Amino acid sequence: MSELSKPLLHNYFRSSTSIRLRAALNYKGVAYEYVAHNLRTHENTRPDYLAKNPAGLVPALELADGTVLTQSLAIMEWLEETHPTPPLLPADPLGRARVRSLAYMIACEIHPLNNLRVLDQVRAYGQDDEGVTAWFQKWVHTTFIPLEQLLATSPATGRYCHGDAPSMADACLFAQMFNNQRFKVDTAAYPTIERIFAALNQLEAFKQAAPANQPDAIT
Ligand SMILES: N[C@@H](CCC(=O)N[C@@H](CS)C(=O)NCC(=O)O)C(=O)O
């Protein structure tokens, strides 16, 4: 992609779906313009953004021709098809199914229950900070227990979730770990996940996707 046709990445520094997509874009060497939408002040629900993405969620990737891609996993699949090297999915169908399955455990089982609007609703039902944190932690542990088991016992697991090259599953795991830190999830019982997270943190493409390294980062 030329400098002129750089896509716009609508995102937010600590949104885990944004982190996972930034890691994928960086890993594949796809340059993008960073467009920040502060979720805390509901910038994602402004009419100009809703006109591009009626769901009002981040991330969205706006291409030079005006096409707006949404849903982080769908965008990653599009990236894989348009920028196959380096791959984020293995070559064999069984390997691809395994990577997608690990990615979906995080993206479909944890994230939707712990999204900002869901946490706001849990609070609206009367929970305080402690209650919201307990809710968040519950859904992480519910999936991290089997995720750890799957990763620790499969010979397919390597330095990363699948072999020795990062995959879409790693992008999701990497992003989830930052959310875990914010909500003080104790991950000591998940040594394989912690080991993979440490390995991912050695990769420049992933490190650059971390919340603290974004232009809209606040401490
Ligand atoms: N399944 C979507 C989820 C996108 C999503 O929910 N993003 C969150 C940030 S991680 C968001 O925009 N939340 C806004 C809100 O909850 O109000 C994806 O993977 O892209």
The ligand as a Gaussian input file, in Angstrom:
#p B3LYP/6-31G(d) Opt

LIG

0 1
 N      -16.698000      -7.710000      17.929000
 C      -16.195000      -6.380000      17.741000
 C      -16.236000      -5.660000      19.063000
 C      -15.843000      -4.208000      18.943000
 C      -16.021000      -3.519000      20.285000
 O      -16.969000      -3.818000      21.018000
 N      -15.120000      -2.603000      20.601000
 C      -15.190000      -1.931000      21.872000
 C      -13.815000      -1.518000      22.354000
 S      -12.804000      -2.906000      22.733000
 C      -16.036000      -0.700000      21.766000
 O      -16.020000      -0.014000      20.770000
 N      -16.786000      -0.426000      22.835000
 C      -17.579000       0.738000      22.906000
 C      -18.628000       0.591000      23.945000
 O      -18.726000      -0.445000      24.579000
 O      -19.361000       1.552000      24.094000
 C      -14.775000      -6.428000      17.166000
 O      -14.096000      -7.436000      17.371000
 O      -14.367000      -5.495000      16.481000

